[in-house]
Amino acid sequence: MKTVLFLCTQNACRSQMAEALVNHHLAGRVRAFSAGTAPAEVHPLAVRALAEAGIDMSGARSKHVDEFAGRAFDLVVTLCGGAAEACPVVPGQGRRIHAGFDDPAGATGGEDERLAAFRRVRDRMRAELVPLVARELGIENER
């Protein structure tokens, strides 16, 4: 089975959502993991947005990139979208690509507006990131 590591600074939103989406849509062919350099609590709106899509990530926890030291991955994907954000670097870890996504945690407004930002990122990841990972790893994306 191929492996992919998603990296974002806090491992609270984008990388968590990417991990859950790939594990759901590419199950049995790809095993996804996620981590960050400054882990923070998994954002509850990320959990909610994925639950609306039928993906349970209620047990997700933020992980520090050091937890994966020495582990080989087929693909490492950085997700930090803003130029000011510092994505972690994992030397010697598989092929590395960047797929930038806006940080939904930065959305303003009421809960409905903020949840809408998480839904947009979820939907864009499902439409763009899952097929990208499948292509990069040379597997079929059947779901």
C-alpha positions as CSV (number, residue, x, y, z in Angstrom):
1,M,0.0,0.0,0.0
2,K,1.3,3.5,-0.9
3,T,1.7,6.1,1.9
4,V,1.3,9.8,1.9
5,L,2.1,12.4,4.6
6,F,0.2,15.7,4.6
7,L,2.0,18.6,6.2
8,C,0.7,21.9,7.5
9,T,2.1,24.0,10.3
10,Q,-0.6,23.3,13.0
11,N,-2.0,20.0,11.7
12,A,-5.4,21.3,12.8
13,C,-7.5,21.8,9.6
14,R,-6.1,21.3,6.1
15,S,-3.8,18.4,6.7
16,Q,-6.3,16.7,9.0
17,M,-9.0,17.1,6.3
18,A,-6.6,15.8,3.6
19,E,-5.7,12.8,5.7
20,A,-9.3,11.9,6.3
21,L,-10.4,12.5,2.6
22,V,-7.6,10.4,1.2
23,N,-8.1,7.6,3.7
24,H,-11.8,7.5,2.8
25,H,-11.7,7.9,-1.0
26,L,-8.5,5.9,-1.7
27,A,-9.0,3.3,1.1
28,G,-7.2,0.0,0.5
29,R,-4.7,1.6,-1.9
30,V,-3.3,4.6,0.0
31,R,-2.7,5.2,3.7
32,A,-2.6,8.8,4.6
33,F,-1.1,10.5,7.7
34,S,-0.8,14.1,8.7
35,A,1.5,16.2,10.9
36,G,2.8,19.7,11.6
37,T,5.7,21.6,13.2
38,A,3.4,23.4,15.8
39,P,0.5,21.1,16.4
40,A,-2.7,22.6,17.7
41,E,-6.1,21.1,18.6
42,V,-8.0,19.7,15.7
43,H,-10.5,22.4,14.6
44,P,-14.1,21.4,15.5
45,L,-15.4,22.9,12.2
46,A,-13.0,20.6,10.2
47,V,-14.5,17.6,12.1
48,R,-18.0,18.9,11.4
49,A,-17.4,19.6,7.7
50,L,-16.1,16.1,7.1
51,A,-19.0,14.6,9.1
52,E,-21.4,16.3,6.7
53,A,-19.7,14.4,3.9
54,G,-20.0,11.1,5.8
55,I,-16.4,10.9,7.0
56,D,-15.8,10.5,10.7
57,M,-12.7,12.2,12.0
58,S,-13.9,12.6,15.5
59,G,-10.9,10.6,16.9
60,A,-8.3,12.7,15.0
61,R,-5.5,14.2,16.9
62,S,-2.8,16.7,15.9
63,K,0.6,15.2,15.5
64,H,4.1,16.7,15.5
65,V,6.2,15.9,12.4
66,D,8.8,14.3,14.7
67,E,6.4,11.4,15.3
68,F,7.2,10.3,11.8
69,A,11.0,10.7,11.9
70,G,12.7,7.8,10.1
71,R,9.5,6.6,8.4
72,A,9.5,6.5,4.6
73,F,6.6,7.9,2.7
74,D,5.9,7.5,-1.0
75,L,4.7,11.1,-1.2
76,V,4.8,14.1,1.1
77,V,2.3,16.9,0.4
78,T,2.6,20.4,1.9
79,L,-0.7,22.3,2.1
80,C,0.1,25.7,3.6
81,G,-1.5,28.2,1.2
82,G,-0.3,31.5,2.4
83,A,3.2,32.7,1.5
84,A,3.7,33.9,5.1
85,E,3.1,30.4,6.5
86,A,6.0,28.2,7.1
87,C,5.4,24.6,6.1
88,P,7.5,21.9,7.7
89,V,10.3,20.3,5.7
90,V,10.9,16.6,6.1
91,P,14.3,15.9,4.5
92,G,14.7,12.6,2.7
93,Q,11.0,11.7,2.8
94,G,9.7,10.6,-0.5
95,R,8.8,12.8,-3.4
96,R,7.5,16.2,-2.2
97,I,4.8,18.3,-3.8
98,H,2.9,21.4,-2.8
99,A,-0.9,21.7,-3.1
100,G,-1.9,25.0,-1.5
101,F,-5.3,25.5,0.1
102,D,-6.6,28.5,1.9
103,D,-6.7,28.1,5.7
104,P,-10.3,27.9,6.7
105,A,-9.4,28.6,10.3
106,G,-8.8,32.2,9.2
107,A,-12.4,32.7,8.1
108,T,-14.3,35.4,9.8
109,G,-17.9,36.0,10.5
110,G,-20.4,33.9,12.4
111,E,-20.3,30.1,12.6
112,D,-22.3,29.7,9.4
113,E,-19.7,31.8,7.4
114,R,-16.8,30.0,9.0
115,L,-18.3,26.6,8.4
116,A,-18.9,27.6,4.8
117,A,-15.1,28.2,4.5
118,F,-14.4,24.6,5.8
119,R,-16.9,23.2,3.3
120,R,-15.2,25.0,0.4
121,V,-11.8,23.6,1.4
122,R,-13.3,20.1,1.9
123,D,-15.0,20.2,-1.5
124,R,-11.9,21.5,-3.3
125,M,-9.7,18.9,-1.6
126,R,-12.1,16.2,-2.6
127,A,-12.2,17.4,-6.2
128,E,-8.6,18.3,-6.7
129,L,-6.3,16.8,-4.0
130,V,-7.6,13.2,-3.9
131,P,-7.2,12.8,-7.7
132,L,-3.8,14.5,-7.5
133,V,-2.6,12.1,-4.9
134,A,-3.9,9.2,-6.9
135,R,-2.1,10.4,-10.0
136,E,1.2,11.1,-8.2
137,L,1.1,7.6,-6.7
138,G,0.1,6.0,-10.0
139,I,-3.2,4.5,-8.7
140,E,-6.8,4.6,-9.9
141,N,-9.2,7.0,-8.2
142,E,-12.4,4.9,-8.3
143,R,-14.6,6.8,-5.8
